[in-house]
Amino acid sequence: DLAHWKQLVEDVNVYVVDGVGDLVHHGYYRSIVNLQVEAYDNMMYTVYAVANAGKKLNAMCAEDIEALVYTIPDISYIKSPEGAVLMSGKSDPQMLSGEASVTVYLTRCVAKVCLRADYSQLNDDVEITVKSVRLRNVPSTMKLFGENKIMTSSGSIGGDAVYNPSERDLSRGLEFFQFENMQGTLQPENTSQQQKQWPEGSIYSRICSYVELEAKYNSPRKYGDILYRFYLGNDMLTNYDIKRNTQVNIV
């Protein structure tokens, strides 16, 4: 359920491309505008839009637009101070005549990861104190009009971190954001949740996104540190896809 996501458009790049892929209009606007573009009657056109890039993204033709990549230096740039996130979309090619209008549906380029702790199953004499929760292996670049994933470890940055969260905050849930990371089904034969992991030397340990939780465990029988890693994906066994415009819930 994404209804509670903020619907913010702070700026927008608009591209109009004709049927042979030539760019007939590109504008960068600091707010939503009523845009009118002159076009030839009875010709095919496609309209592309990128919202909340914060700058003009130059392109010369449809091929350039389809190849647009957005890069952030660190995770603080994943959304604006007001909560706006990168979005993109394009219309279907359509024949225009007269005063025709074109609708472009925008899709968020980020996924939201929500982690919530349920303390109700703990024995009364067990105490778990969480020291930190982090999102790891977040893509630093985003293909605006194509499937996105980390290709090498250099394309990975650290996600947001929350230190010493209270039990109340954890029970309510912590939220993290990241760009799409479509790594695919990498362990098709796996049947155990505990085996959805990668050794430190594996390239997948550096390109698949995961949540890391550090905590202290204390009971009359045992005391020590916990390091918990959960690799994200479409399931808990085999898949490592983090798709744009989705919400991943972990309890």
N, C-alpha and C positions, 0 to 999 in steps of 0.2 A: 504494500500500500504506500504509494508515493504522494498521496494527496497533501501531506503536510510539508512537502518540500517548498521552499520559497520560490515563487514564480517571478524572478527578477530579470529584466533585460536592461542593462546599463549602457550598452553600445552595440552596434551591429554593422557587419560588413555584408553588403548585398551585391551579388553578381548576377547579371543577365547574360545568358549565352544563347546564340542562335543554333539552328539545326546542324550546322557543320562544325560547331565547337568554338566559333569565334566569340570573343567577349565584346558585347555591345554596350555594356554599362557596368561600372564598379563604383560604389560609393561607400564611404565610412561615415556613420552617423552616431552622434553621442547620445541619442535617445531614439525611441520609436517614432517614426515619421510616416506620413502618408506619401509614399513614393510613387511618382508617375514617370514612366519611361516611354519614349516614342519607339514604336516598332513597326515593321512592315506587316501589312495585312496578309493573312493566310500563310504565315510561316511558323515553323516549330521553334519554341523557346523553352529553356529550362532556367529556373531561378534558384540560385544557391544563397544561403544565409549562414553567417557565423556570428553568434552573439557572445558578448562579454570577453572578447579577446583583448580589449583594452588598447588596441592599436590597429592601424590599417594593415591588412594582410594582402600583399600585392600578388596578382596573378595575371597572366596574359591571355589565357585560353582555358577551355574546359579541362584539358589535361593537367594544367598547372593547378587548377582549383581542386581536382580530385586527388592531387598529390600533396595538398597543404598539410603541414605538420606544425603543431603548436608545442613549444617547449617552455618548461618552467625551471628556474634555477634551484628551487627547493620547495618543500611541501606547503610553505606559507602562502604560495601563489595559487594554490588549487582552487581557492574561492576568494572573492573580494571581501573587504571588511563588512560590507552589507549582506554578504551571503550569496552573491551571484556566482554561478558556476558557468564554465564554458559549455556552449550548446551549438549544434549545427543541424542543418537540414537542407533538403532540396526538393523542388517540385517535380512531378512527373513531366516529361516533355509534352507540350501541348500546342496545338494550333491556336494562334491568337488572331482575332479580327474585331474591329470596332473598339469600344472601350471595355476590353476584357480585364478581369482581375485574376490574379494568381495567388493561391494559398501555399505557404511553406510551413510545414510542421517542424518545430525544433525539438531535438532530442538532447538531453543532458549527456555530455561526454564523460561524466564521472559516475562511479558507483558509490553508494553509501554502505558502510560496514557498521553494524550496530552490535555491540557486545554487552550482554546483561548477565549478571551473576545471580544465581538462585541459591540462597543459603539454607533453604528449608530442609534439605536432606542431610545436613551435617549433624553429627552427634553433639549433644550439649557441651561436652568437654573438649571439643575440637574448635580451634580458632585458626582462621586463614586471614592473614593480613597482606593485601596486595600492595606491592611496592611500585609497580609500573605496568602499563599496558601500552604496547606499541604496534603500529602497522608497519610491516617490513616489505621491501621489494616493490615499491610503487613506481610505475613508469614515469620518467621525466618528460617524455614526449607523447603527443597524442595525434594520431592520424584523424583528421576531421571528417573525412568521407570514406574511410576504409577501416578494415579490422585492425585493431591495435594490440601490440604485445611487446614486451621486453625481448630484444634479440640477443643482447650481450649484457654482462654484468655492469658495464659502463652506463647502460640505459636505466639503471635502477637507483632510486633515491630512498631515503628513509621517510616513512609516513609520520603522521602526528603521533605524539606520545602524551600520556596522562600519567603523572607521578603521584603516588600516595592517594589514590582516589578513596573516598569514604565508602563504607558499606552501603549507605543510602544512594550515592551516585551510581555505584555498580548495580544495585538492584533496579534503579530506574533505567540504566543503560548508557553506555558511552558511544559516541558517534565519530566515525572517521570517514574521510573521503579519499578516493584515488581514481586515476584514469583507468580506462578499460585495459585489461591484461588477459588476452585470449590465448592461453597456453595449450588448451585442448585436453584430450584424454590421454594421460601419460602412463597410467598403470592399469590397463584394461583387465588384468588378471587378479587385481588386488581384492581381497574379501574381508580385510581387517582394518578398522579405523586406525588402529595403532601403527599400521604400516604405511599410512599416507604421510610420508615424510621423506626427506632426502639427506644423505650424508653431507657433511660440510664440504667435501671435495667435488660434489656434483654441481654442474652448471645450473641444474634446476633449483638448487638451494639458493641461487643468487638471482633467479629470474621469475620464480613463482611467488605470488604474493601470500603472505601469512600474517597472522596475529601472534604476538609474543607477549606472554604474561609472566611476570616475576612476582613471587609471593613468599611469605614466611608461613610455615605450617607448625602449629604448636598443639600438642595434646599430652596427657600424662604418659603416653606410650612412645611418642616420637616427636622430634623437633628437627627442623631443617628448612632448607631452601627448596622452592619449586620453580622450575622453568618449564612453562607450558607453551607449545607451539601448535597452531592450528592452521594448516594450509587451506586456503579458500578455494571454492569451485562450485560447480553445479551439484555435486554430491559429496559425500564424506569418505569416498573410497578411491575413485579413479580420475576425476576430472579437476582441472585447474583453471577453468575459465572464469574471469571476472568481467561481466558484460556491462557496457555503459547503460546508464538509466535504469539500474536495478538496485535493489537493497538486499544485502546479505545479513541475516540475523543469526547470531551465535548466542547460545545460552550455556 
